[in-house]
Amino acid sequence: MRARTGMGWAAMALAGTMTACTGTAAGPTAPSAAAAGSTAAGADGSTLKVGAPRLVGPAIGASVTATPVLLVEPATGRFTSLIVTSARYQVSESATFASITDEGVAAAPAGGSFIAYTVQRAQRSGVKIYWRARVELDGAFGPWSATGEATVGGTTSGGGTGGGGGGGSRTPNPAPGQRLPLPNMLAQIQQWTAQRPDLFPSQQCPTGAKYVNNPWQDYIVDRLRQIDTRWGYNAKPTQTPANNNGRPVIAAGDEILYNWGSKADEGNTDEVYAVDMLTGHCGTAPAVTWRVFTGEEPVRWTGAGRF
């Protein structure tokens, strides 16, 4: 478990004297409050003086895969600058978490904005599930988050580059006249990229054509769509084969779009956010970035023939 302070003594100062920690729980049962004295625990039983992590996704009421990706923000100290980036997740078919159907621990990457956990035990199709998270550090733990809920659609989340587009949950449409906020996924894209050295940088422009989707990009888009199917490619409507080594234009190989409105995804041109994921695409030194260029040029949402 990690904190951005990097030192276990910070947690001890917050939590009080602790008993020994046995590490990650072996089964789906909640860890006990390990405070040596009851005066060290908060009213909710927590032994780490931090706030509850804020739920990021999937959205309340979303339809998710049988092994969805759950995201929360790291928690900050109530009285110090401590930021805790490791969290325990619990999933249940009961809003009271009377029985746990999945439990595990995940940590955010260095500098990451979210803590992402992929449910390990496939949940039952058609069932509403509930989930929550709390940060943990050196045997101490903070309060539980608010409870998220979603309905299981039945498929499992994959991490490959094959077709299908990594279909997962979907954020509900915004209220009339409103737009959904753009999720900043930079930390997740950096983490996913680091997990696939076979794809990056060698497979971010394997054909030398900029306006064709590529294996690295397909992998990233699939992972994004496991979280929200509003993500897709940019068809790059102003480009032609003459600007693409003579090849048909399919999609910009370094850009993604997010449908913020109620229109259908495919062909959407005016209810989308546009993000550039790479500097140096098709160059000698590509690097992951997050540059929002919404409104700077014409764009069009596409599934690139994959979904």
C-alpha positions as CSV (number, residue, x, y, z in Angstrom):
1,M,0.0,0.0,0.0
2,R,1.3,3.5,-0.8
3,A,0.9,7.1,0.0
4,R,2.4,10.0,-1.8
5,T,4.2,11.0,1.4
6,G,5.9,7.6,1.0
7,M,6.5,7.2,4.8
8,G,4.7,4.8,7.1
9,W,5.3,7.1,10.1
10,A,2.8,9.5,8.7
11,A,0.0,6.9,8.9
12,M,1.1,5.9,12.4
13,A,0.9,9.5,13.5
14,L,-2.6,9.7,12.2
15,A,-3.8,6.4,13.3
16,G,-2.3,5.9,16.7
17,T,-0.6,2.7,17.9
18,M,-1.5,-0.2,15.5
19,T,-1.4,-4.0,15.9
20,A,0.4,-6.1,13.3
21,C,-1.0,-6.1,9.7
22,T,-1.3,-9.4,7.8
23,G,-1.5,-7.8,4.3
24,T,-4.2,-8.3,1.7
25,A,-7.2,-10.3,2.9
26,A,-7.3,-13.9,1.7
27,G,-11.0,-14.0,1.3
28,P,-14.0,-11.6,0.7
29,T,-14.3,-10.5,4.3
30,A,-13.8,-6.9,5.6
31,P,-10.6,-6.4,7.5
32,S,-11.0,-5.6,11.2
33,A,-10.1,-2.2,12.7
34,A,-6.6,-2.8,13.9
35,A,-6.3,0.0,16.4
36,A,-4.8,-0.9,19.8
37,G,-7.2,1.3,21.7
38,S,-10.8,2.1,20.9
39,T,-10.1,5.8,21.4
40,A,-8.0,5.7,18.2
41,A,-11.0,4.8,16.0
42,G,-13.5,7.2,14.6
43,A,-17.2,7.0,15.1
44,D,-17.4,5.0,11.9
45,G,-14.7,2.6,13.1
46,S,-12.0,4.1,10.8
47,T,-8.5,4.3,12.2
48,L,-7.0,6.7,9.5
49,K,-7.8,10.3,9.7
50,V,-8.6,10.9,6.0
51,G,-11.8,11.7,4.1
52,A,-13.8,9.0,2.3
53,P,-12.7,8.5,-1.4
54,R,-15.0,10.1,-4.0
55,L,-16.6,7.7,-6.5
56,V,-15.6,8.4,-10.1
57,G,-17.2,5.6,-12.1
58,P,-19.2,3.8,-13.3
59,A,-22.1,6.1,-13.0
60,I,-24.9,5.3,-10.6
61,G,-27.4,3.0,-12.4
62,A,-25.1,2.2,-15.3
63,S,-25.0,-1.1,-17.1
64,V,-21.7,-2.8,-16.5
65,T,-19.8,-6.0,-17.5
66,A,-19.5,-8.9,-15.1
67,T,-16.1,-7.7,-14.2
68,P,-16.3,-3.9,-14.3
69,V,-13.6,-1.4,-13.6
70,L,-14.4,0.7,-10.5
71,L,-12.7,4.0,-9.9
72,V,-12.4,6.4,-6.9
73,E,-10.2,9.4,-6.2
74,P,-7.4,9.1,-3.6
75,A,-8.3,10.4,-0.1
76,T,-6.6,13.3,1.6
77,G,-5.7,13.7,5.3
78,R,-8.2,15.7,7.4
79,F,-5.4,17.5,9.3
80,T,-2.3,17.0,7.2
81,S,-1.3,17.0,3.5
82,L,-1.2,13.2,3.4
83,I,-2.7,11.7,0.2
84,V,-3.5,8.0,0.3
85,T,-3.5,6.2,-3.0
86,S,-4.3,2.6,-2.1
87,A,-7.9,1.5,-1.6
88,R,-9.9,-1.6,-0.7
89,Y,-13.0,-2.3,-2.8
90,Q,-16.0,-4.4,-1.9
91,V,-18.8,-5.5,-4.2
92,S,-22.1,-7.0,-3.0
93,E,-25.6,-7.8,-4.2
94,S,-26.8,-6.2,-0.9
95,A,-26.9,-2.4,-0.3
96,T,-25.9,-3.2,3.3
97,F,-23.0,-5.4,2.1
98,A,-24.3,-8.3,4.3
99,S,-22.4,-10.6,2.0
100,I,-19.4,-9.8,-0.3
101,T,-19.2,-11.1,-3.8
102,D,-15.8,-9.6,-4.6
103,E,-13.1,-7.8,-2.7
104,G,-9.6,-6.5,-3.5
105,V,-7.0,-3.8,-3.2
106,A,-5.7,-1.5,-5.9
107,A,-3.3,1.5,-6.0
108,A,-3.1,4.5,-8.2
109,P,0.0,4.9,-10.4
110,A,2.5,7.6,-9.4
111,G,0.9,10.9,-9.9
112,G,-2.4,9.3,-10.9
113,S,-5.7,11.0,-10.3
114,F,-7.8,7.8,-9.9
115,I,-7.5,4.4,-8.1
116,A,-8.8,1.8,-10.6
117,Y,-9.9,-1.7,-9.5
118,T,-11.0,-4.4,-11.9
119,V,-13.5,-6.8,-10.3
120,Q,-11.9,-10.2,-10.2
121,R,-15.0,-12.4,-9.5
122,A,-17.5,-12.3,-12.3
123,Q,-20.8,-11.0,-11.1
124,R,-24.2,-12.5,-11.9
125,S,-25.8,-11.3,-15.2
126,G,-28.9,-9.1,-14.7
127,V,-28.3,-8.5,-11.0
128,K,-27.9,-5.0,-9.4
129,I,-24.6,-4.8,-7.6
130,Y,-23.4,-2.3,-5.0
131,W,-19.8,-1.3,-4.4
132,R,-17.7,0.9,-2.1
133,A,-14.1,1.7,-1.3
134,R,-11.9,3.0,1.5
135,V,-8.3,3.9,1.5
136,E,-5.8,1.9,3.6
137,L,-2.2,2.6,4.7
138,D,0.1,0.7,7.0
139,G,-2.7,-1.3,8.5
140,A,-5.0,1.7,9.2
141,F,-8.1,2.5,7.1
142,G,-10.3,5.4,6.4
143,P,-14.1,5.6,6.2
144,W,-16.1,3.9,3.5
145,S,-17.1,5.9,0.4
146,A,-20.6,6.5,-0.7
147,T,-22.2,3.4,-2.3
148,G,-22.2,3.0,-6.0
149,E,-24.7,0.8,-7.8
150,A,-24.9,-0.7,-11.3
151,T,-26.6,-3.5,-13.2
152,V,-24.6,-6.3,-14.6
153,G,-25.0,-6.9,-18.3
154,G,-23.1,-10.2,-18.4
155,T,-19.9,-10.0,-20.3
156,T,-16.4,-9.8,-18.8
157,S,-13.9,-7.0,-19.2
158,G,-11.0,-7.9,-21.5
159,G,-7.6,-6.3,-21.9
160,G,-6.7,-7.4,-25.4
161,T,-6.5,-5.6,-28.7
162,G,-9.2,-7.6,-30.5
163,G,-12.5,-6.4,-31.9
164,G,-15.5,-5.5,-29.9
165,G,-14.3,-2.3,-28.5
166,G,-14.2,-3.3,-24.8
167,G,-17.9,-2.6,-24.3
168,G,-18.7,-1.9,-20.6
169,S,-20.8,0.6,-18.7
170,R,-22.2,3.9,-20.0
171,T,-22.8,7.2,-18.2
172,P,-26.5,8.1,-18.6
173,N,-27.5,11.0,-20.8
174,P,-27.3,14.5,-19.3
175,A,-30.4,16.5,-18.5
176,P,-31.7,18.6,-21.4
177,G,-29.5,21.6,-22.0
178,Q,-26.6,20.2,-20.0
179,R,-23.5,18.3,-21.0
180,L,-21.5,15.7,-19.2
181,P,-18.0,16.7,-17.9
182,L,-14.9,15.4,-19.7
183,P,-13.2,12.7,-17.5
184,N,-9.4,13.3,-17.4
185,M,-8.0,9.8,-18.1
186,L,-4.3,10.7,-18.5
187,A,-3.2,8.7,-15.4
188,Q,-5.1,5.6,-16.6
189,I,-3.7,5.9,-20.1
190,Q,-0.2,6.2,-18.8
191,Q,-0.7,3.2,-16.5
192,W,-2.2,1.1,-19.3
193,T,0.5,2.1,-21.7
194,A,3.2,1.0,-19.2
195,Q,1.5,-2.3,-18.8
196,R,1.9,-3.1,-22.5
197,P,5.5,-2.4,-23.6
198,D,4.8,-4.7,-26.6
199,L,2.4,-2.0,-27.9
200,F,4.2,1.2,-27.1
201,P,6.0,2.9,-28.8
202,S,6.4,0.3,-31.6
203,Q,2.7,-0.2,-32.3
204,Q,1.5,3.4,-32.1
205,C,2.2,4.0,-35.8
206,P,3.2,0.7,-37.3
207,T,2.2,1.5,-40.9
208,G,3.5,5.1,-41.0
209,A,0.0,6.4,-41.7
210,K,-1.3,8.9,-39.1
211,Y,-5.0,8.6,-39.9
212,V,-5.4,4.9,-39.3
213,N,-6.2,3.4,-35.9
214,N,-3.3,1.3,-34.5
215,P,-2.9,-1.6,-32.0
216,W,-1.8,0.7,-29.1
217,Q,-4.7,3.0,-29.7
218,D,-7.2,0.1,-30.0
219,Y,-6.0,-1.2,-26.7
220,I,-6.4,2.2,-25.0
221,V,-9.8,2.8,-26.5
222,D,-10.9,-0.7,-25.4
223,R,-9.8,0.0,-21.8
224,L,-11.6,3.4,-21.9
225,R,-14.8,1.8,-23.2
226,Q,-14.7,-0.7,-20.3
227,I,-15.3,2.3,-18.1
228,D,-17.7,4.3,-20.4
229,T,-18.8,3.4,-24.0
230,R,-19.0,7.1,-24.8
231,W,-15.4,6.9,-25.8
232,G,-14.5,6.5,-29.5
233,Y,-12.2,7.6,-32.3
234,N,-12.0,10.7,-34.3
235,A,-12.8,10.1,-38.0
236,K,-10.7,13.1,-39.0
237,P,-13.2,14.4,-41.5
238,T,-11.0,17.1,-43.0
239,Q,-8.2,14.7,-44.0
240,T,-7.9,12.7,-47.3
241,P,-5.8,9.8,-48.6
242,A,-3.4,12.3,-50.1
243,N,-2.5,13.3,-46.5
244,N,-2.3,9.7,-45.3
245,N,0.3,8.0,-47.5
246,G,-2.4,7.2,-50.0
247,R,-4.3,5.1,-47.5
248,P,-8.0,5.7,-46.8
249,V,-8.6,7.8,-43.7
250,I,-10.2,5.8,-40.9
251,A,-9.4,7.6,-37.7
252,A,-6.6,9.8,-36.2
253,G,-4.2,7.3,-34.6
254,D,-3.5,9.5,-31.6
255,E,-6.9,11.1,-30.8
256,I,-10.1,10.1,-28.9
257,L,-13.6,11.6,-28.7
258,Y,-16.1,11.5,-25.8
259,N,-19.8,11.9,-26.5
260,W,-21.0,14.4,-23.9
261,G,-24.6,14.6,-25.0
262,S,-27.7,12.6,-26.0
263,K,-27.0,12.1,-29.7
264,A,-26.0,8.7,-31.1
265,D,-22.3,8.1,-31.0
266,E,-21.5,7.2,-34.6
267,G,-21.3,10.3,-36.7
268,N,-21.6,12.7,-33.8
269,T,-19.9,16.0,-34.7
270,D,-21.1,18.6,-32.3
271,E,-21.7,16.9,-28.9
272,V,-18.2,15.5,-28.4
273,Y,-15.0,16.4,-26.6
274,A,-11.8,15.9,-28.5
275,V,-8.5,14.8,-26.9
276,D,-5.0,14.3,-28.4
277,M,-3.3,11.4,-26.5
278,L,0.2,11.7,-28.0
279,T,3.0,14.1,-28.7
280,G,5.3,12.9,-31.5
281,H,2.8,10.5,-33.1
282,C,4.5,8.7,-36.0
283,G,7.7,10.4,-34.9
284,T,10.9,9.3,-33.2
285,A,9.9,10.1,-29.6
286,P,6.2,9.6,-29.0
287,A,4.9,10.4,-25.5
288,V,1.6,10.1,-23.8
289,T,-0.2,13.5,-23.2
290,W,-3.7,14.9,-22.6
291,R,-4.4,17.9,-24.8
292,V,-8.0,18.9,-25.1
293,F,-8.7,20.5,-28.5
294,T,-12.5,20.6,-28.5
295,G,-13.7,23.2,-31.0
296,E,-10.3,23.8,-32.6
297,E,-11.1,21.7,-35.8
298,P,-14.0,19.6,-37.2
299,V,-14.3,16.2,-35.7
300,R,-16.6,13.2,-36.1
301,W,-17.1,10.3,-33.6
302,T,-16.5,6.8,-35.1
303,G,-16.1,3.3,-34.0
304,A,-13.4,2.8,-36.7
305,G,-15.3,-0.3,-37.8
306,R,-14.6,-2.1,-34.5
307,F,-17.9,-1.3,-32.6
